[in-house]
């Protein structure tokens, strides 16, 4: 009985590159979408905090979505009024975003290099 050959060697590299492109796209699109949604729309909506909804008391993260939206849209005083922890959270989120984007970009470059080597 003969064994059928599997997909070419570069097949896995292409799948990896496609997944990485999707992640890079999400890293680029999600902040853009957050920036495009007006702060007034987020402020007008109900609280998303489950602790506040269930127990009726605010948690340390209450108002963070509104605070981040205000900060991103250039309203730092309103951001601090919603949740003063935004001073710490926003730089940490920006750092995590930049780090994740850099890692995915490097993965994409590595996948492209291995694909080009496998095709040769």
C-alpha atoms as one frame of an Amber mdcrd trajectory, in Angstrom:
protein
   0.000   0.000   0.000   1.414   3.348  -0.984   1.124   6.338   1.190  -0.287
   9.546  -0.251   1.874  12.603  -0.003   0.639  15.354   2.302   0.467  19.018
   1.476   3.647  20.718   0.324   6.127  21.875   2.938   5.308  25.536   2.353
   1.569  24.893   2.986   1.939  25.290   6.768   3.923  28.491   6.294   1.159
  29.969   4.154  -1.486  29.065   6.745   0.644  30.609   9.464   1.149  33.751
   7.392  -2.599  34.033   6.751  -3.385  33.733  10.448  -0.710  36.268  11.295
  -2.044  38.703   8.680  -5.442  38.383  10.362  -3.940  39.160  13.761  -1.999
  42.131  12.398  -5.221  43.383  10.799  -7.065  43.114  14.114  -4.260  44.940
  15.903  -4.603  47.782  13.400  -8.393  47.871  13.026  -9.560  47.572  16.645
  -7.955  50.815  17.890  -9.240  52.562  14.775 -12.788  51.375  15.476 -12.486
  52.467  19.137 -11.311  55.873  17.958 -14.137  56.169  15.397 -16.927  55.429
  17.901 -17.919  58.784  19.414 -17.463  59.181  23.151 -21.028  60.481  23.449
 -22.328  57.137  22.201 -20.348  55.243  24.833 -21.351  57.713  27.548 -25.037
  57.436  26.655 -25.099  53.647  26.959 -25.713  51.618  30.099 -22.881  50.537
  32.370 -21.123  47.391  31.164 -19.860  46.471  34.637 -21.368  43.214  35.868
 -20.449  43.917  39.493 -22.290  47.232  39.393 -25.296  45.629  37.682 -25.523
  42.677  40.070 -24.463  44.165  43.411 -25.138  47.861  42.803 -21.648  48.965
  43.868 -18.902  50.240  41.594 -15.778  48.165  41.086 -12.243  49.566  40.611
 -12.657  49.303  36.839 -16.028  51.044  36.613 -15.956  53.830  34.060 -12.763
  52.581  32.418 -14.324  52.160  28.956 -15.672  55.693  29.109 -12.359  56.972
  30.510 -10.365  55.288  27.740 -12.727  56.665  25.115 -12.393  60.183  26.522
  -8.596  59.863  26.676  -8.359  58.575  23.103 -10.563  61.418  21.894  -8.442
  64.051  23.647 -10.479  64.745  26.792  -8.068  63.917  29.635 -10.005  65.683
  32.410 -13.213  63.852  31.548 -11.206  60.607  31.368  -9.815  61.129  34.870
 -13.285  62.051  36.122 -14.658  58.695  34.932 -11.791  56.649  36.381  -8.490
  58.086  37.569  -6.778  54.726  36.979  -6.828  55.554  33.262  -3.482  57.292
  33.904  -1.963  53.829  34.478  -4.189  51.680  32.261  -3.897  53.663  29.011
  -0.077  53.531  28.814  -0.145  49.824  29.745  -2.696  49.098  27.030  -0.678
  51.094  24.497   2.464  49.171  25.469   0.682  45.793  25.248  -0.816  46.774
  21.877   2.555  47.860  20.457   4.275  44.738  21.816   1.623  42.417  20.375
   1.689  44.160  17.011   5.490  43.926  16.902   5.412  40.217  17.762   2.829
  39.445  15.098   4.728  41.508  12.531   7.903  39.576  13.311   5.975  36.290
  13.010   4.682  37.430   9.652   8.193  38.295   8.472   9.491  34.904   9.651
   6.623  33.084   7.910   7.264  34.987   4.687  10.978  34.163   4.859  10.354
  30.452   5.495   7.770  30.335   2.692  10.158  31.883   0.206  12.901  29.452
   1.276  10.558  26.433   1.021   9.398  27.395  -2.473  12.977  27.694  -3.771
